[in-house]
């Protein structure tokens, strides 16, 4: 920690990563105001020990008000509904622009969540890589919002983008891997696409949250960081572990059959999307210490009925 106590406005503060960020900030002496869409979310945020501001992605002015009253912003909110992804990217851009207007010229930190998937398919993606243009456009170009935020460095905002691994995990079933476990249980097959040699990066949620805190405290303006604990987890290895835990066979799924078997996850499960964390470790003096994905799958409650 840099010794400066800040009041941080956290969007998505009741969500999986956002709640971990809130806890990490509070545990290190910072004050947190969390944005809540509903009273249920507000109760979660209060239970964490943070204050609450009400608002929603459809009301950019609520994001602007929260940013104006804080010393920095951790923007973890995003609506992950893949059937409406372009619409959700547009909503995200509107709230980013609203917050930029009140943060301009202040030197305050703004750290937002992004993703490593699609940056450089087929090779180890680096923090210095720009996302693959074709893959970015196919995914509603959320990466363009990241580029917009990085550009705020020229407008006097200490901006950073934390690009998270496609699976941010803990001991409870969540996210892409949670969906994968559900599919394996439902279909009776722990499948992989082709030979299953494709790789994903992964990170424990505690490591992800700590990196966001470090970014708010010390990342230079215009910095891209990788929230990656394990750089390259082979999907076939994950399938074999899931199959063993569920007592179902492991099998290759032909790419042509992947949409029928995996549903919306088919767009991701066969992708080779490893990502490096070397520069992030160096720049932020950050060392991932949380459990690995296989440890969480082996020791957590992912397979409870």
VOGU-3710 file (C-alpha; in Angstrom, 3 decimals, decimal comma):
1> xxxxxxxxxx> 0,000/0,000/0,000  1,234/3,517/-0,827  0,138/4,982/2,524  -2,610/7,192/1,058  -6,103/6,372/2,306  -8,731/6,945/-0,357  -12,488/6,969/-0,697  -13,151/4,609/-3,611  -16,374/4,411/-5,592  -16,848/0,758/-6,577
11> xxxxxxxxxx> -19,361/-0,140/-9,266  -20,565/-3,724/-9,305  -19,675/-3,827/-5,617  -22,127/-6,614/-4,804  -20,910/-8,854/-7,634  -18,352/-11,643/-7,567  -15,225/-9,621/-8,356  -16,640/-6,317/-7,110  -17,391/-7,666/-3,642  -13,857/-9,076/-3,421
21> xxxxxxxxxx> -12,465/-5,686/-4,470  -14,615/-3,983/-1,836  -13,334/-6,324/0,881  -9,730/-5,898/-0,277  -9,983/-2,105/-0,194  -11,647/-2,013/3,222  -9,088/-4,449/4,629  -6,337/-2,067/3,578  -7,813/1,011/5,215  -9,668/2,566/2,309
31> xxxxxxxxxx> -13,248/3,793/2,445  -15,673/2,305/-0,072  -18,940/3,543/-1,524  -20,555/0,768/-3,538  -23,096/1,297/-6,298  -26,253/-0,783/-5,877  -29,040/-1,282/-8,393  -31,425/-2,928/-5,903  -32,035/-3,047/-2,180  -30,802/-6,638/-2,200
41> xxxxxxxxxx> -27,481/-5,485/-3,653  -27,386/-2,627/-1,160  -27,759/-5,096/1,717  -24,807/-7,109/0,390  -22,644/-4,002/0,179  -23,566/-2,848/3,681  -22,797/-6,319/5,036  -19,291/-5,989/3,587  -18,831/-2,792/5,600  -19,160/-0,249/2,781
51> xxxxxxxxxx> -21,504/2,668/2,201  -24,121/2,533/-0,557  -25,034/4,755/-3,491  -28,016/3,785/-5,626  -27,914/3,734/-9,428  -27,886/1,595/-12,549  -26,186/1,255/-15,906  -29,215/2,896/-17,521  -28,545/6,016/-15,430  -25,026/7,267/-16,276
61> xxxxxxxxxx> -25,550/10,298/-14,070  -25,514/8,048/-10,989  -22,035/6,843/-11,957  -20,895/10,419/-12,492  -22,182/11,457/-9,063  -20,377/8,574/-7,388  -17,127/9,340/-9,197  -17,355/13,044/-8,373  -17,648/12,329/-4,655  -14,725/9,894/-4,462
71> xxxxxxxxxx> -10,943/9,913/-4,631  -10,954/7,135/-7,207  -13,129/4,636/-9,050  -13,030/0,865/-9,464  -15,460/0,135/-12,303  -16,328/-3,560/-12,011  -19,927/-3,350/-13,247  -20,806/-4,918/-16,588  -23,912/-6,741/-17,722  -22,726/-10,170/-18,872
81> xxxxxxxxxx> -25,681/-11,129/-21,039  -24,037/-12,468/-24,178  -27,208/-12,309/-26,292  -27,203/-8,526/-25,788  -23,477/-7,901/-25,721  -23,285/-4,917/-28,134  -26,079/-3,191/-26,189  -24,252/-3,799/-22,921  -20,996/-2,453/-24,355  -22,871/0,713/-25,348
91> xxxxxxxxxx> -24,295/1,069/-21,824  -20,794/0,654/-20,445  -19,414/3,331/-22,754  -22,072/5,802/-21,650  -21,219/5,420/-17,961  -17,483/5,620/-18,707  -17,988/8,888/-20,568  -20,111/10,253/-17,729  -17,410/9,434/-15,171  -14,667/10,788/-17,427
101> xxxxxxxxxx> -16,367/14,177/-17,545  -16,147/14,575/-13,759  -12,702/12,977/-13,380  -10,986/14,955/-16,132  -8,050/16,985/-14,861  -8,223/15,606/-11,319  -5,427/13,019/-11,484  -7,730/10,592/-9,695  -7,451/6,883/-10,462  -10,019/5,084/-12,599
111> xxxxxxxxxx> -9,473/1,345/-12,919  -11,845/-0,731/-15,006  -12,320/-4,449/-15,650  -11,527/-5,937/-19,030  -10,672/-9,394/-20,313  -7,704/-11,223/-21,795  -9,826/-13,401/-24,104  -9,447/-12,409/-27,738  -6,331/-10,271/-27,298  -3,999/-12,594/-29,192
121> xxxxxxxxxx> -5,654/-15,960/-29,912  -3,222/-18,833/-30,262  -0,322/-17,317/-28,369  0,535/-15,914/-24,960  -1,098/-12,477/-24,844  1,022/-9,683/-23,391  0,026/-6,564/-21,485  1,460/-4,542/-24,376  -0,781/-6,261/-26,954  -3,822/-4,557/-28,397
131> xxxxxxxxxx> -6,826/-6,890/-28,719  -7,228/-8,695/-32,020  -9,438/-6,351/-34,059  -11,609/-9,057/-35,614  -12,184/-10,863/-32,319  -12,844/-7,562/-30,574  -15,476/-6,496/-33,106  -17,144/-9,905/-32,921  -17,556/-9,438/-29,176  -19,230/-6,038/-29,380
141> xxxxxxxxxx> -15,844/-4,300/-29,149  -15,709/-3,985/-25,378  -11,978/-3,562/-25,949  -12,735/-0,166/-27,503  -14,050/0,937/-24,122  -10,750/-0,117/-22,596  -8,855/1,928/-25,175  -11,091/4,883/-24,381  -10,236/4,624/-20,685  -6,514/4,341/-21,369
151> xxxxxxxxxx> -6,813/7,471/-23,492  -8,119/9,380/-20,477  -4,496/9,563/-19,305  -4,146/12,484/-21,734  -7,097/14,167/-20,016  -5,618/14,107/-16,524  -7,103/10,829/-15,258  -4,833/8,131/-13,757  -6,544/5,441/-15,775  -5,850/1,712/-15,908
161> xxxxxxxxxx> -7,453/-1,392/-17,359  -7,178/-4,700/-15,497  -7,746/-7,422/-18,079  -8,942/-10,486/-16,172  -8,420/-14,104/-17,134  -11,533/-15,740/-18,652  -11,972/-17,777/-15,482  -11,844/-15,842/-12,229  -12,507/-18,472/-9,602  -12,802/-19,357/-5,944
171> xxxxxxxxxx> -14,059/-22,401/-4,050  -17,697/-21,799/-5,042  -18,959/-22,623/-8,557  -19,125/-19,483/-10,682  -18,535/-18,010/-14,108  -17,448/-19,811/-17,253  -16,146/-22,839/-15,384  -19,338/-23,016/-13,355  -21,306/-23,156/-16,588  -18,922/-25,829/-17,865
181> xxxxxxxxxx> -19,559/-28,003/-14,791  -23,324/-27,570/-15,252  -23,085/-28,615/-18,911  -21,044/-31,703/-18,027  -23,575/-32,692/-15,375  -26,535/-32,093/-17,702  -25,113/-33,844/-20,772  -23,256/-36,608/-18,951  -20,018/-35,750/-20,769  -17,065/-33,605/-19,705
191> xxxxxxxxxx> -16,312/-32,389/-23,194  -13,566/-30,455/-24,898  -13,298/-29,218/-28,470  -10,985/-31,069/-30,849  -8,009/-32,508/-28,975  -8,544/-30,198/-25,986  -5,015/-28,820/-26,108  -6,238/-25,217/-26,145  -5,331/-23,127/-23,118  -7,015/-20,580/-20,886
201> xxxxxxxxxx> -5,543/-18,321/-18,260  -7,059/-18,310/-14,765  -6,875/-16,266/-11,555  -8,183/-16,637/-8,019  -10,596/-13,862/-7,082  -8,460/-12,762/-4,112  -5,485/-12,158/-6,412  -7,705/-10,315/-8,879  -9,033/-8,038/-6,136  -5,563/-7,292/-4,810
211> xxxxxxxxxx> -4,403/-6,278/-8,272  -7,294/-3,827/-8,620  -6,334/-2,268/-5,275  -2,712/-1,944/-6,364  -3,819/-0,348/-9,627  -5,887/2,239/-7,765  -3,040/2,978/-5,398  -0,096/3,134/-7,751  -0,628/2,259/-11,434  0,676/5,000/-13,751
221> xxxxxxxxxx> -1,854/6,664/-16,042  -2,652/4,641/-19,121  -1,540/1,262/-17,744  -2,833/-2,122/-18,911  -2,502/-4,961/-16,393  -3,264/-8,671/-16,575  -5,246/-10,223/-13,748  -3,778/-13,630/-14,513  -2,560/-16,130/-11,938  -2,032/-19,158/-14,173
231> xxxxxxxxxx> -1,017/-18,252/-17,687  -1,991/-21,430/-19,558  -4,380/-24,064/-18,187  -5,035/-26,871/-20,691  -8,782/-27,349/-21,128  -8,515/-31,114/-21,582  -6,932/-31,322/-18,122  -9,889/-29,417/-16,685  -12,309/-31,731/-18,495  -10,616/-34,814/-17,051
241> xxxxxxxxxx> -10,828/-33,413/-13,520  -14,488/-32,451/-13,941  -15,319/-35,834/-15,451  -13,665/-37,659/-12,570  -15,497/-35,565/-9,975  -18,883/-36,012/-11,647  -18,316/-39,642/-12,581  -18,939/-38,977/-16,275  -16,750/-39,761/-19,295  -14,417/-37,246/-20,886
251> xxxxxxxxxx> -14,770/-36,891/-24,634  -13,836/-34,765/-27,623  -16,637/-32,720/-29,150  -16,385/-32,004/-32,862  -16,197/-28,247/-33,497  -19,322/-28,486/-35,657  -21,233/-29,994/-32,731  -19,895/-27,595/-30,104  -22,800/-25,085/-30,254  -25,353/-27,833/-29,656
261> xxxxxxxxxx> -23,339/-29,321/-26,797  -21,997/-26,210/-25,049  -24,600/-23,572/-25,936  -23,273/-20,011/-25,573  -20,072/-21,339/-24,009  -19,140/-22,828/-27,402  -17,850/-19,409/-28,454  -15,161/-19,660/-25,780  -14,481/-23,250/-24,746  -12,457/-24,180/-27,840
271> xxxxxxxxxx> -10,437/-20,964/-27,900  -6,696/-20,960/-27,263  -6,377/-17,842/-25,096  -3,409/-18,013/-22,712  -2,135/-14,728/-21,272  1,078/-13,544/-19,645  1,330/-11,821/-16,261  5,068/-11,077/-16,364  4,872/-7,317/-16,825  2,048/-6,978/-14,314
281> xxxxxxxxxx> 4,133/-8,779/-11,693  7,074/-6,482/-12,428  5,182/-3,211/-12,609  2,902/-3,707/-9,601  5,093/-5,949/-7,407  2,177/-8,381/-7,493  2,552/-12,105/-6,921  -0,530/-14,347/-7,177  -0,861/-16,450/-4,026  -4,407/-17,829/-4,207
291> xxxxxxxxxx> -5,390/-21,415/-5,007  -5,094/-22,631/-8,586  -8,136/-23,478/-10,678  -7,598/-27,214/-10,204  -7,218/-26,726/-6,441  -10,529/-24,869/-6,294  -12,219/-27,478/-8,489  -10,798/-30,266/-6,314  -11,398/-28,757/-2,885  -14,369/-26,427/-3,289
301> xxxxx> -18,130/-26,923/-3,503  -18,344/-26,951/-7,310  -19,827/-30,446/-7,426  -22,233/-30,294/-4,499  -25,758/-31,306/-5,408
//
